Amino acid sequence: MALTQQQIAEKTAVLEAYISENKDVKGVLIPIMQKAQELFGYLSFETMELISERLDVPVSEIYGVATFYALFSLKPKGDYVISVCTGTACYVKGAQAVLDEVKNQLGIESGETTEDGKFSIQDTRCLGCCGLAPVMTINNDVYGRLDPADVKDILAKY
């Protein structure tokens, strides 16, 4: 869902206040980037420019951090972020078929968001739930011991 101009202004004010409170703290770049992503859902170029100006750090450095760490996104994510674990235990137990069914049901690939902004699929290598393999999360909800046939009913809940 797109933010209104008022929502953008309010979130920008919160971010600017956070930067002002913390700009002199050593190693604050990543926490500020995390706060920005928490507020906006991703790191836009405009947000990176704002952080750059306030911290006097080159945009290229911020971009480098954002692209190095998987926790940052440069594109908006959907309301529901789906992660299908493709780590060894999950992969051996059929995670690829589950992931393929999620992509089929939503009509998007990993790293993409549905046109309505409702769902995103992201690559995940390990969710730490090997005993439940194969595993999928949707935001904070965990689904384990999955079969591709389970996907349609799970997605329908959202």
Phi and psi in degrees as a GROMACS rama.xvg file:
@    title "Ramachandran Plot"
@    xaxis  label "Phi"
@    yaxis  label "Psi"
@TYPE xy
-74.2563  142.354  ALA-2
-81.7417  147.748  LEU-3
-77.1482  164.507  THR-4
-59.2103  -38.4578  GLN-5
-65.0837  -43.347  GLN-6
-62.8709  -41.0659  GLN-7
-61.8769  -45.3152  ILE-8
-62.0018  -42.7143  ALA-9
-64.6821  -44.8534  GLU-10
-67.2403  -36.8126  LYS-11
-64.468  -40.2177  THR-12
-62.8432  -40.8045  ALA-13
-63.2623  -44.8965  VAL-14
-62.9927  -45.0548  LEU-15
-62.1471  -38.9925  GLU-16
-64.3592  -41.9689  ALA-17
-62.6794  -43.7508  TYR-18
-62.4609  -46.1636  ILE-19
-58.1517  -41.4161  SER-20
-69.3785  -26.4217  GLU-21
-119.685  -0.670383  ASN-22
-60.4657  -24.5434  LYS-23
-93.1631  1.46347  ASP-24
-79.8102  131.032  VAL-25
-64.8768  136.129  LYS-26
72.3303  29.0263  GLY-27
-85.8556  -8.35651  VAL-28
-56.5265  -51.4979  LEU-29
-63.7515  -45.6076  ILE-30
-58.3793  -37.0528  PRO-31
-68.375  -40.6637  ILE-32
-63.2088  -39.1383  MET-33
-64.2842  -41.4681  GLN-34
-62.4691  -43.3938  LYS-35
-61.3667  -44.5539  ALA-36
-67.1403  -37.0351  GLN-37
-60.6543  -39.963  GLU-38
-73.6539  -46.1196  LEU-39
-102.389  -13.4446  PHE-40
90.5779  -12.3057  GLY-41
-168.782  174.519  TYR-42
-107.539  101.721  LEU-43
-77.8825  164.499  SER-44
-61.32  -39.0355  PHE-45
-62.4669  -39.3604  GLU-46
-67.0485  -41.5291  THR-47
-63.9239  -36.746  MET-48
-63.1458  -43.2887  GLU-49
-60.2767  -47.9081  LEU-50
-60.2915  -42.9197  ILE-51
-57.9418  -47.8432  SER-52
-64.3863  -44.2373  GLU-53
-71.8802  -32.4218  ARG-54
-99.6157  -6.78169  LEU-55
56.8922  48.7161  ASP-56
-122.077  135.146  VAL-57
-59.5353  142.672  PRO-58
-57.3522  -35.3287  VAL-59
-60.7774  -35.5049  SER-60
-69.208  -41.4603  GLU-61
-64.6528  -44.1609  ILE-62
-61.2712  -41.6242  TYR-63
-60.4327  -42.6151  GLY-64
-65.5702  -44.426  VAL-65
-62.4134  -35.9921  ALA-66
-86.6602  -18.0727  THR-67
-77.2984  -43.6024  PHE-68
-93.3337  126.992  TYR-69
-65.1324  -19.5408  ALA-70
-71.6632  -16.0089  LEU-71
-95.8168  146.23  PHE-72
-125.428  136.703  SER-73
-97.3083  -1.90652  LEU-74
-124.908  148.307  LYS-75
-60.2463  141.523  PRO-76
-102.722  160.495  LYS-77
-72.392  171.056  GLY-78
-61.0159  -32.398  ASP-79
-120.27  116.557  TYR-80
-99.417  120.097  VAL-81
-101.293  127.348  ILE-82
-122.147  120.402  SER-83
-106.135  119.844  VAL-84
-67.9297  128.653  CYS-85
-118.797  23.9824  THR-86
-65.1582  172.184  GLY-87
-53.7647  -53.5408  THR-88
-60.0185  -45.15  ALA-89
-68.4657  -40.5286  CYS-90
-61.7034  -45.5146  TYR-91
-61.3612  -31.4237  VAL-92
-94.8806  13.0223  LYS-93
105.116  20.6186  GLY-94
-60.6779  -35.1954  ALA-95
-61.4929  -40.2444  GLN-96
-65.6633  -37.0138  ALA-97
-65.9693  -47.421  VAL-98
-59.8659  -43.8877  LEU-99
-60.0612  -37.7245  ASP-100
-71.0253  -37.6286  GLU-101
-61.1356  -47.4534  VAL-102
-61.5973  -41.2731  LYS-103
-63.4752  -46.8331  ASN-104
-63.0149  -38.2167  GLN-105
-93.3808  -17.0345  LEU-106
71.3746  26.4582  GLY-107
-134.646  165.21  ILE-108
-100.562  168.65  GLU-109
-60.5486  136.736  SER-110
91.0107  -1.96705  GLY-111
-110.903  167.057  GLU-112
-126.184  141.153  THR-113
-62.1264  153.683  THR-114
-56.6972  -33.3546  GLU-115
-80.4876  -1.70129  ASP-116
75.0631  13.7558  GLY-117
-84.4387  -42.1609  LYS-118
-125.715  144.734  PHE-119
-130.402  149.765  SER-120
-115.897  133.209  ILE-121
-127.626  150.64  GLN-122
-69.7134  137.971  ASP-123
-141.408  131.741  THR-124
-97.0386  -31.0139  ARG-125
-157.677  128.588  CYS-126
-103.673  -0.714218  LEU-127
75.084  23.1791  GLY-128
-124.249  44.9152  CYS-129
-55.8191  -32.1826  CYS-130
-67.735  -15.5486  GLY-131
-104.535  10.0401  LEU-132
-55.1157  142.941  ALA-133
-78.4848  148.366  PRO-134
-120.681  146  VAL-135
-136.892  142.26  MET-136
-118.158  148.872  THR-137
-126.699  109.33  ILE-138
52.6934  -116.108  ASN-139
-99.9651  4.79814  ASN-140
-89.8522  132.467  ASP-141
-109.488  133.324  VAL-142
-123.544  124.748  TYR-143
-123.271  170.519  GLY-144
51.4089  49.0144  ARG-145
-82.1362  153.395  LEU-146
-126.984  146.979  ASP-147
-52.3394  -30.6437  PRO-148
-65.748  -18.9879  ALA-149
-77.1495  -22.8818  ASP-150
-59.4812  -48.076  VAL-151
-57.7256  -46.8911  LYS-152
-66.5298  -37.5801  ASP-153
-64.1953  -47.5837  ILE-154
-63.0216  -33.2749  LEU-155
-61.4139  -25.5329  ALA-156
-66.5679  -20.8591  LYS-157
